[in-house]
Amino acid sequence: MKKIIVFSAMLFIIFSVFAMPSPKLSSSVSVSDCISLEGADINGDGLLSYAEILTVCPTFPVLLFNAADTNGDGLLDQDEVDVACKAGLFYGC
């Protein structure tokens, strides 16, 4: 059931991102244009919690955080952040 919910959320996010008219969502988007793990990692553990994301992006939806958290541990590691950035999940932060 959780896999279905995550998959549905990812589809929703993907379709929402591509529906947004923005030059930043072109193929020129890079991870360097995105949220910085080092800048948001308040406790220095090398992972980002939802609370840490909110310090740099106060309106970031929990649904997008959960979609980016592909292993379901409640934290984003560097690989998850990179994938989320390339998918445009942090656009606007």
C-alpha positions as CSV (number, residue, x, y, z in Angstrom):
1,M,0.0,0.0,0.0
2,K,2.8,2.4,0.9
3,K,4.5,1.8,-2.5
4,I,1.3,2.6,-4.3
5,I,0.9,5.9,-2.3
6,V,4.6,6.8,-3.0
7,F,4.3,5.9,-6.6
8,S,1.1,8.0,-7.0
9,A,2.7,10.9,-5.2
10,M,5.8,10.7,-7.5
11,L,3.5,10.7,-10.6
12,F,1.6,13.7,-9.3
13,I,4.8,15.5,-8.6
14,I,6.3,14.7,-12.0
15,F,3.2,15.8,-13.8
16,S,2.9,19.0,-11.7
17,V,6.6,19.9,-12.3
18,F,6.3,19.6,-16.0
19,A,3.0,21.6,-16.0
20,M,4.8,24.6,-14.5
21,P,6.1,27.1,-17.0
22,S,9.6,27.9,-15.9
23,P,12.9,28.3,-17.6
24,K,14.6,26.7,-14.6
25,L,13.0,23.4,-15.3
26,S,14.7,23.0,-18.5
27,S,17.6,20.6,-19.1
28,S,19.9,23.3,-17.7
29,V,18.7,22.7,-14.1
30,S,21.6,21.3,-12.0
31,V,22.0,20.2,-8.4
32,S,24.0,23.4,-7.8
33,D,20.8,25.4,-8.5
34,C,19.1,23.5,-5.7
35,I,19.0,23.1,-1.9
36,S,22.3,22.6,-0.3
37,L,22.7,19.7,2.1
38,E,25.5,21.4,3.9
39,G,23.5,24.7,4.2
40,A,20.3,23.0,5.6
41,D,21.9,20.3,7.7
42,I,21.6,22.0,11.1
43,N,22.7,19.1,13.3
44,G,25.6,18.1,11.0
45,D,24.6,14.4,10.6
46,G,24.9,14.5,6.8
47,L,21.1,14.0,6.4
48,L,18.1,16.3,6.1
49,S,15.0,15.9,8.2
50,Y,11.7,17.6,7.2
51,A,12.3,20.1,10.0
52,E,15.7,21.0,8.6
53,I,14.2,21.5,5.1
54,L,11.6,23.8,6.6
55,T,14.4,26.1,7.9
56,V,15.4,26.9,4.3
57,C,12.1,26.4,2.6
58,P,9.3,27.1,5.1
59,T,6.4,26.2,2.8
60,F,7.9,22.9,1.5
61,P,5.1,20.3,1.3
62,V,5.5,17.1,3.4
63,L,4.2,15.2,0.4
64,L,7.2,16.2,-1.6
65,F,9.5,15.4,1.2
66,N,8.0,11.9,1.5
67,A,8.3,11.4,-2.2
68,A,12.0,12.4,-2.1
69,D,12.6,10.0,0.8
70,T,12.9,6.9,-1.3
71,N,14.1,4.6,1.4
72,G,11.4,5.8,3.9
73,D,13.7,6.5,6.8
74,G,12.3,10.0,7.3
75,L,15.6,11.6,6.3
76,L,17.1,12.7,3.0
77,D,20.7,11.6,2.2
78,Q,22.8,13.2,-0.5
79,D,21.7,10.8,-3.2
80,E,18.0,11.5,-2.4
81,V,18.6,15.2,-2.4
82,D,20.4,15.0,-5.8
83,V,17.6,13.0,-7.4
84,A,14.9,15.3,-5.9
85,C,16.8,18.4,-7.2
86,K,17.2,16.9,-10.7
87,A,13.4,16.1,-10.6
88,G,12.7,19.7,-9.6
89,L,11.1,18.9,-6.3
90,F,13.0,21.8,-4.5
91,Y,12.2,24.3,-7.2
92,G,11.4,27.6,-5.6
93,C,13.3,27.0,-2.3
